[in-house]
Amino acid sequence: MKKVEVDHWGAGPKRGIETKSLLILSAILFFLGFAGGAVFPRILQRSGSGEAEAREVLFQEEMPESSTLAPSQDTGVKDQPPVRAQFDAERAVETVRKLAVDIGIRVEGTEAERRAAEMLRGMLYDYGLTDVSIQRFTLPSGEESCNVIAEVKGASPEDVVVVGAHYDSRHTTPGANDNASGAACVVELARVFSNNGGAYPTLRFILFGAEEDPGDETSHVNCHFGSRYYVNALTASELNRIIGMISLDMVGYGDALFARYMGIGPMRLVKMFEDLGLPTKKGGNLSDHEPFEKAGVPSVWLEYIPKDHDYDPEVHKPGDNFQHVKISCLGNTGNLVQRYLESLNAASCSELRSAKAR
């Protein structure tokens, strides 16, 4: 009787098996596999050289035909809602470090300020924002500065809320609290809403250049060049779309977060933050909300203030360094603003628009 040689899965020596025995064995294996829905190996046929080849065993699982599982039957696997991004204070404090330590002093119109703007623009791109632009303007000194602008479309594209902060510093300080802290929060909020698909209004995140007075004192005139340029460059229809402006400035050090305002514009936005539990403080005109409030836009300046001080005593000094900033202040600020922006709906946006019209 002719014998047939078969590799035993590539292990050990070959051994002869009677053809009849092989057929019987194959039938048994087929029966067991069919009856139990089992998985069994497929042996590849001999190659043209006449030598048996041992290759990877392929497995294929099949549902038995007798299965009674109906399509609508609960399998125990539930659809989970997508995880919403949350403000990450550790990301924000890392951005403060990049601005205040890696770049350092960022005086308007200097190479350091330009590097800061380019870094922030790159971060916005890396975080998935695609609508990012640079708005350049010329300073009285003849030097150039710029605003970095990113937008996340909302359910109501005609309603725009601006969230802004300046990223430059005085020549006397690395400006960690004033205002790497605010710029870091704006970038992190942009990341959050880019991942979460926006809010009801369109959110416009603006990092303003040249907010600080380049001199040693604050003149109230020789400052806010970036935000003033932005507002003055708006057309009437573009300005009409902006129903609110939130300025984050010096939010990295202090004991309590305040809602500050000048008192010359609509107060509805300030009242909304007061309803969230923030104390209010009038007389704040030293931030980038100033040109918006003067233009009739409901505006607010959020600032952390230490006990027994009107503002951070280290502002504009060498002591306003990276170690000076508290991660808890960044987290509280970012989480509060995120909750507020997420709470905006058609009714609250209508309130802001109505307040602006009066």
Kinemage of the C-alpha trace (Angstrom):
@kinemage 1
@onewidth
@group {chain A} dominant
@subgroup {mainchain}
@vectorlist {calphas} color= white
{ca met a 1} P 0.000 0.000 0.000
{ca lys a 2} L 1.348 3.413 -0.959
{ca lys a 3} L 2.243 5.633 1.982
{ca val a 4} L 1.787 9.445 2.173
{ca glu a 5} L 4.105 11.665 4.215
{ca val a 6} L 2.652 14.685 6.014
{ca asp a 7} L 4.496 17.306 8.106
{ca his a 8} L 3.380 17.146 11.730
{ca trp a 9} L 3.063 21.009 12.007
{ca gly a 10} L 6.765 21.395 11.315
{ca ala a 11} L 7.817 19.719 14.535
{ca gly a 12} L 9.716 16.449 14.833
{ca pro a 13} L 10.462 13.889 12.096
{ca lys a 14} L 8.038 12.927 9.311
{ca arg a 15} L 6.136 9.723 9.709
{ca gly a 16} L 4.071 7.706 7.276
{ca ile a 17} L 0.324 7.455 7.635
{ca glu a 18} L -1.880 5.151 5.673
{ca thr a 19} L -4.117 7.007 3.210
{ca lys a 20} L -7.168 5.296 4.588
{ca ser a 21} L -6.251 6.230 8.153
{ca leu a 22} L -5.731 9.835 7.090
{ca leu a 23} L -9.182 9.987 5.532
{ca ile a 24} L -10.747 8.554 8.694
{ca leu a 25} L -8.879 11.014 10.893
{ca ser a 26} L -9.911 13.939 8.691
{ca ala a 27} L -13.543 12.863 8.853
{ca ile a 28} L -13.419 12.692 12.657
{ca leu a 29} L -11.853 16.141 12.916
{ca phe a 30} L -14.420 17.580 10.509
{ca phe a 31} L -17.299 16.061 12.483
{ca leu a 32} L -16.003 17.366 15.821
{ca gly a 33} L -15.396 20.842 14.421
{ca phe a 34} L -18.841 21.071 12.789
{ca ala a 35} L -20.741 19.715 15.779
{ca gly a 36} L -19.141 21.945 18.349
{ca gly a 37} L -18.590 25.055 16.249
{ca ala a 38} L -14.952 24.475 16.975
{ca val a 39} L -11.970 26.034 15.281
{ca phe a 40} L -9.625 23.681 13.439
{ca pro a 41} L -6.436 24.179 11.434
{ca arg a 42} L -6.204 24.099 7.709
{ca ile a 43} L -3.110 22.338 6.368
{ca leu a 44} L -1.781 23.857 3.203
{ca gln a 45} L -1.283 21.499 0.284
{ca arg a 46} L 2.093 20.389 -0.936
{ca ser a 47} L 4.024 22.850 -3.047
{ca gly a 48} L 5.184 22.096 -6.581
{ca ser a 49} L 8.538 20.873 -5.202
{ca gly a 50} L 6.818 17.979 -3.520
{ca glu a 51} L 7.879 19.032 -0.013
{ca ala a 52} L 5.206 19.712 2.653
{ca glu a 53} L 5.118 23.279 4.015
{ca ala a 54} L 4.266 24.200 7.616
{ca arg a 55} L 2.739 27.693 7.811
{ca glu a 56} L 0.866 29.860 10.288
{ca val a 57} L -2.380 28.308 11.474
{ca leu a 58} L -5.385 30.467 10.638
{ca phe a 59} L -8.417 30.549 12.882
{ca gln a 60} L -11.943 31.508 11.994
{ca glu a 61} L -14.748 31.615 14.531
{ca glu a 62} L -18.311 31.234 13.351
{ca met a 63} L -21.614 31.695 15.153
{ca pro a 64} L -23.452 28.346 15.342
{ca glu a 65} L -26.519 28.311 13.087
{ca ser a 66} L -28.656 27.292 16.048
{ca ser a 67} L -27.906 30.563 17.880
{ca thr a 68} L -31.085 32.265 19.123
{ca leu a 69} L -29.483 35.650 19.845
{ca ala a 70} L -31.804 38.293 18.366
{ca pro a 71} L -30.341 41.541 17.020
{ca ser a 72} L -32.169 43.599 19.640
{ca gln a 73} L -31.087 41.440 22.575
{ca asp a 74} L -28.985 43.280 25.219
{ca thr a 75} L -25.401 42.046 24.994
{ca gly a 76} L -24.299 44.014 28.026
{ca val a 77} L -22.256 46.503 25.958
{ca lys a 78} L -23.520 50.074 26.321
{ca asp a 79} L -22.773 52.989 24.006
{ca gln a 80} L -20.716 55.490 25.968
{ca pro a 81} L -21.061 59.232 25.330
{ca pro a 82} L -17.871 60.869 24.040
{ca val a 83} L -15.567 62.115 26.780
{ca arg a 84} L -15.729 65.908 26.871
{ca ala a 85} L -12.469 67.781 27.241
{ca gln a 86} L -12.003 69.634 30.513
{ca phe a 87} L -9.748 72.555 31.342
{ca asp a 88} L -6.342 71.155 32.279
{ca ala a 89} L -4.471 73.373 34.741
{ca glu a 90} L -1.263 71.397 34.264
{ca arg a 91} L -1.293 72.168 30.535
{ca ala a 92} L -1.907 75.824 31.352
{ca val a 93} L 0.950 76.066 33.836
{ca glu a 94} L 3.266 74.461 31.280
{ca thr a 95} L 2.329 77.231 28.830
{ca val a 96} L 3.146 79.785 31.543
{ca arg a 97} L 6.568 78.167 31.877
{ca lys a 98} L 7.188 78.330 28.128
{ca leu a 99} L 6.314 82.032 28.037
{ca ala a 100} L 7.932 83.209 31.276
{ca val a 101} L 10.978 80.903 31.369
{ca asp a 102} L 11.763 79.618 27.873
{ca ile a 103} L 11.097 83.014 26.246
{ca gly a 104} L 11.177 85.321 29.251
{ca ile a 105} L 10.726 89.086 29.002
{ca arg a 106} L 8.427 89.829 26.029
{ca val a 107} L 8.445 93.575 25.367
{ca glu a 108} L 6.188 94.766 22.559
{ca gly a 109} L 7.772 94.901 19.129
{ca thr a 110} L 10.770 92.763 20.113
{ca glu a 111} L 11.974 89.423 18.807
{ca ala a 112} L 10.882 87.805 22.095
{ca glu a 113} L 7.304 89.001 21.614
{ca arg a 114} L 7.335 87.685 18.040
{ca arg a 115} L 8.602 84.299 19.226
{ca ala a 116} L 5.834 84.189 21.834
{ca ala a 117} L 3.188 84.926 19.195
{ca glu a 118} L 4.534 82.238 16.885
{ca met a 119} L 4.665 79.694 19.709
{ca leu a 120} L 1.061 80.412 20.722
{ca arg a 121} L -0.126 80.173 17.126
{ca gly a 122} L 1.636 76.821 16.784
{ca met a 123} L -0.007 75.542 19.958
{ca leu a 124} L -3.448 76.475 18.647
{ca tyr a 125} L -2.762 74.547 15.436
{ca asp a 126} L -1.445 71.583 17.408
{ca tyr a 127} L -4.641 71.587 19.483
{ca gly a 128} L -6.717 71.131 16.349
{ca leu a 129} L -7.895 74.671 15.633
{ca thr a 130} L -7.865 75.385 11.925
{ca asp a 131} L -9.286 78.912 11.846
{ca val a 132} L -6.165 80.681 13.167
{ca ser a 133} L -4.881 84.015 11.881
{ca ile a 134} L -2.313 86.713 12.635
{ca gln a 135} L -3.348 90.383 12.710
{ca arg a 136} L -0.272 92.619 12.422
{ca phe a 137} L -0.139 96.294 13.396
{ca thr a 138} L 2.479 99.010 13.732
{ca leu a 139} L 3.357 100.528 17.098
{ca pro a 140} L 4.054 104.250 17.678
{ca ser a 141} L 7.735 103.282 17.869
{ca gly a 142} L 7.578 101.973 14.306
{ca glu a 143} L 8.030 98.378 15.449
{ca glu a 144} L 5.488 95.683 14.608
{ca ser a 145} L 3.352 93.601 16.948
{ca cys a 146} L 0.466 91.250 16.284
{ca asn a 147} L -2.706 89.644 17.618
{ca val a 148} L -3.168 85.885 17.347
{ca ile a 149} L -6.814 85.046 16.620
{ca ala a 150} L -8.530 81.644 16.643
{ca glu a 151} L -12.222 80.868 16.250
{ca val a 152} L -14.452 77.922 17.107
{ca lys a 153} L -17.805 78.065 15.316
{ca gly a 154} L -20.857 77.762 17.529
{ca ala a 155} L -24.476 76.785 17.000
{ca ser a 156} L -25.228 80.497 16.502
{ca pro a 157} L -22.524 81.865 14.174
{ca glu a 158} L -23.981 85.385 14.351
{ca asp a 159} L -23.348 85.603 18.109
{ca val a 160} L -19.644 85.997 18.983
{ca val a 161} L -18.104 85.997 22.447
{ca val a 162} L -14.452 87.053 22.622
{ca val a 163} L -12.141 85.471 25.204
{ca gly a 164} L -8.850 87.361 25.240
{ca ala a 165} L -5.569 87.961 27.035
{ca his a 166} L -2.313 89.747 26.267
{ca tyr a 167} L 0.934 87.795 26.013
{ca asp a 168} L 3.550 90.589 26.196
{ca ser a 169} L 5.309 91.791 29.359
{ca arg a 170} L 7.068 94.848 30.733
{ca his a 171} L 10.836 95.122 30.253
{ca thr a 172} L 11.263 94.712 34.026
{ca thr a 173} L 9.739 91.268 34.412
{ca pro a 174} L 9.264 87.811 32.868
{ca gly a 175} L 5.527 88.465 33.311
{ca ala a 176} L 4.379 85.073 34.565
{ca asn a 177} L 1.205 86.309 36.240
{ca asp a 178} L 0.995 89.460 34.107
{ca asn a 179} L 0.141 87.979 31.743
{ca ala a 180} L 1.437 84.557 30.782
{ca ser a 181} L -1.270 83.275 33.141
{ca gly a 182} L -4.134 84.777 31.128
{ca ala a 183} L -2.625 83.814 27.766
{ca ala a 184} L -2.164 80.227 28.962
{ca cys a 185} L -5.812 80.027 30.056
{ca val a 186} L -7.031 81.359 26.698
{ca val a 187} L -4.994 78.770 24.763
{ca glu a 188} L -6.213 75.951 27.016
{ca leu a 189} L -9.847 77.057 26.677
{ca ala a 190} L -9.399 77.103 22.897
{ca arg a 191} L -8.170 73.504 23.067
{ca val a 192} L -11.163 72.471 25.180
{ca phe a 193} L -13.807 73.981 22.899
{ca ser a 194} L -12.087 72.843 19.730
{ca asn a 195} L -12.362 69.264 21.010
{ca asn a 196} L -15.893 69.684 22.345
{ca gly a 197} L -17.378 71.138 19.179
{ca gly a 198} L -17.864 74.694 20.373
{ca ala a 199} L -20.641 76.272 22.412
{ca tyr a 200} L -23.880 78.037 21.492
{ca pro a 201} L -22.210 81.283 20.403
{ca thr a 202} L -19.131 81.334 18.203
{ca leu a 203} L -16.075 81.661 20.445
{ca arg a 204} L -13.229 83.904 19.313
{ca phe a 205} L -9.987 83.440 21.235
{ca ile a 206} L -7.596 86.389 20.903
{ca leu a 207} L -4.050 86.710 22.221
{ca phe a 208} L -3.292 90.428 22.141
{ca gly a 209} L 0.119 91.927 21.552
{ca ala a 210} L 1.418 95.188 23.037
{ca glu a 211} L -0.947 95.559 25.988
{ca glu a 212} L 1.706 96.847 28.376
{ca asp a 213} L 2.990 100.395 28.492
{ca pro a 214} L 6.574 100.165 27.194
{ca gly a 215} L 7.749 102.700 29.789
{ca asp a 216} L 8.231 102.357 33.509
{ca glu a 217} L 4.828 103.792 34.411
{ca thr a 218} L 1.316 103.157 33.127
{ca ser a 219} L -0.047 106.193 31.314
{ca his a 220} L -3.508 104.727 30.524
{ca val a 221} L -2.916 105.970 26.971
{ca asn a 222} L 0.331 104.366 25.828
{ca cys a 223} L -0.958 100.807 26.167
{ca his a 224} L -3.593 98.309 24.932
{ca phe a 225} L -2.374 98.746 21.369
{ca gly a 226} L -3.363 95.240 20.237
{ca ser a 227} L -6.923 95.257 21.557
{ca arg a 228} L -7.522 98.863 20.488
{ca tyr a 229} L -6.295 98.092 16.997
{ca tyr a 230} L -8.530 95.014 16.831
{ca val a 231} L -11.693 96.900 17.840
{ca asn a 232} L -10.954 99.893 15.604
{ca ala a 233} L -10.391 97.611 12.598
{ca leu a 234} L -13.852 95.999 12.935
{ca thr a 235} L -16.585 96.970 10.519
{ca ala a 236} L -19.954 97.983 11.949
{ca ser a 237} L -21.448 94.576 11.094
{ca glu a 238} L -18.461 92.732 12.620
{ca leu a 239} L -18.708 94.748 15.827
{ca asn a 240} L -22.446 94.108 15.944
{ca arg a 241} L -21.840 90.343 16.048
{ca ile a 242} L -19.723 90.582 19.237
{ca ile a 243} L -22.090 90.279 22.180
{ca gly a 244} L -19.533 89.826 24.961
{ca met a 245} L -15.825 90.091 25.821
{ca ile a 246} L -13.981 88.333 28.655
{ca ser a 247} L -10.433 89.493 29.405
{ca leu a 248} L -8.221 87.173 31.459
{ca asp a 249} L -5.430 89.222 32.999
{ca met a 250} L -3.372 88.306 36.075
{ca val a 251} L -5.247 85.124 36.955
{ca gly a 252} L -2.251 83.215 38.338
{ca tyr a 253} L -1.782 84.672 41.824
{ca gly a 254} L -4.116 85.840 44.582
{ca asp a 255} L -6.802 84.776 47.006
{ca ala a 256} L -10.050 85.572 45.196
{ca leu a 257} L -11.132 85.876 41.579
{ca phe a 258} L -12.875 89.179 40.843
{ca ala a 259} L -15.095 90.382 37.994
{ca arg a 260} L -13.777 93.863 37.224
{ca tyr a 261} L -15.257 96.567 35.005
{ca met a 262} L -14.962 100.233 34.056
{ca gly a 263} L -18.619 101.069 34.592
{ca ile a 264} L -19.118 102.848 31.261
{ca gly a 265} L -20.541 99.951 29.258
{ca pro a 266} L -23.367 97.395 29.595
{ca met a 267} L -23.187 95.481 32.874
{ca arg a 268} L -25.030 92.304 31.879
{ca leu a 269} L -21.883 90.190 31.480
{ca val a 270} L -20.505 91.378 34.821
{ca lys a 271} L -23.834 90.479 36.430
{ca met a 272} L -23.690 86.983 34.917
{ca phe a 273} L -20.331 86.353 36.576
{ca glu a 274} L -21.585 87.872 39.805
{ca asp a 275} L -24.430 85.331 39.671
{ca leu a 276} L -21.758 82.624 39.480
{ca gly a 277} L -20.427 83.796 42.850
{ca leu a 278} L -17.645 86.184 41.857
{ca pro a 279} L -17.194 89.427 43.789
{ca thr a 280} L -17.116 92.522 41.588
{ca lys a 281} L -14.735 95.464 41.596
{ca lys a 282} L -15.215 98.719 39.716
{ca gly a 283} L -12.374 100.816 38.374
{ca gly a 284} L -10.614 98.196 36.292
{ca asn a 285} L -9.528 99.799 33.046
{ca leu a 286} L -6.016 98.338 32.860
{ca ser a 287} L -6.791 95.376 30.644
{ca asp a 288} L -7.863 94.529 27.111
{ca his a 289} L -11.582 94.700 27.847
{ca glu a 290} L -11.226 98.511 27.813
{ca pro a 291} L -11.744 99.203 24.066
{ca phe a 292} L -14.594 96.667 23.920
{ca glu a 293} L -16.423 98.236 26.857
{ca lys a 294} L -15.922 101.690 25.340
{ca ala a 295} L -17.462 100.352 22.102
{ca gly a 296} L -20.607 99.280 23.974
{ca val a 297} L -19.850 95.541 24.198
{ca pro a 298} L -20.784 93.829 27.506
{ca ser a 299} L -17.321 93.208 28.935
{ca val a 300} L -15.596 91.888 32.046
{ca trp a 301} L -12.018 91.598 33.280
{ca leu a 302} L -11.334 88.528 35.428
{ca glu a 303} L -8.409 89.041 37.834
{ca tyr a 304} L -7.159 87.202 40.912
{ca ile a 305} L -6.501 89.671 43.741
{ca pro a 306} L -4.555 88.962 46.970
{ca lys a 307} L -5.938 89.899 50.357
{ca asp a 308} L -5.164 93.444 51.467
{ca his a 309} L -3.995 94.490 47.999
{ca asp a 310} L -5.625 96.064 44.981
{ca tyr a 311} L -3.524 93.851 42.697
{ca asp a 312} L -0.579 91.458 42.720
{ca pro a 313} L 2.309 93.314 44.465
{ca glu a 314} L 4.879 91.542 42.242
{ca val a 315} L 3.376 92.837 38.992
{ca his a 316} L 5.965 94.539 36.736
{ca lys a 317} L 8.765 93.324 39.021
{ca pro a 318} L 11.344 90.513 38.701
{ca gly a 319} L 9.363 88.604 41.345
{ca asp a 320} L 6.566 87.963 38.841
{ca asn a 321} L 8.289 84.767 37.757
{ca phe a 322} L 7.198 81.207 37.060
{ca gln a 323} L 7.423 80.157 40.727
{ca his a 324} L 5.051 82.993 41.603
{ca val a 325} L 2.105 81.480 39.709
{ca lys a 326} L -0.327 79.135 41.478
{ca ile a 327} L -1.708 76.233 39.477
{ca ser a 328} L -4.877 76.337 41.610
{ca cys a 329} L -5.622 79.887 40.432
{ca leu a 330} L -5.258 78.840 36.793
{ca gly a 331} L -7.511 75.838 37.345
{ca asn a 332} L -10.226 77.811 39.117
{ca thr a 333} L -10.230 80.482 36.421
{ca gly a 334} L -10.295 78.077 33.498
{ca asn a 335} L -12.955 75.807 34.962
{ca leu a 336} L -15.210 78.759 35.793
{ca val a 337} L -14.932 80.266 32.302
{ca gln a 338} L -15.495 76.867 30.676
{ca arg a 339} L -18.679 76.323 32.702
{ca tyr a 340} L -19.913 79.813 31.865
{ca leu a 341} L -19.312 79.452 28.132
{ca glu a 342} L -20.962 76.027 28.105
{ca ser a 343} L -24.021 77.473 29.877
{ca leu a 344} L -24.673 80.067 27.173
{ca asn a 345} L -27.801 79.415 25.133
{ca ala a 346} L -30.186 81.328 22.911
{ca ala a 347} L -31.813 83.097 25.860
{ca ser a 348} L -28.593 84.244 27.544
{ca cys a 349} L -27.085 85.368 24.237
{ca ser a 350} L -30.257 87.352 23.574
{ca glu a 351} L -29.810 89.020 26.980
{ca leu a 352} L -26.268 90.078 26.084
{ca arg a 353} L -27.360 91.362 22.684
{ca ser a 354} L -30.259 93.299 24.199
{ca ala a 355} L -27.958 94.846 26.830
{ca lys a 356} L -25.573 95.919 24.087
{ca ala a 357} L -28.366 97.618 22.131
{ca arg a 358} L -29.441 99.819 25.042
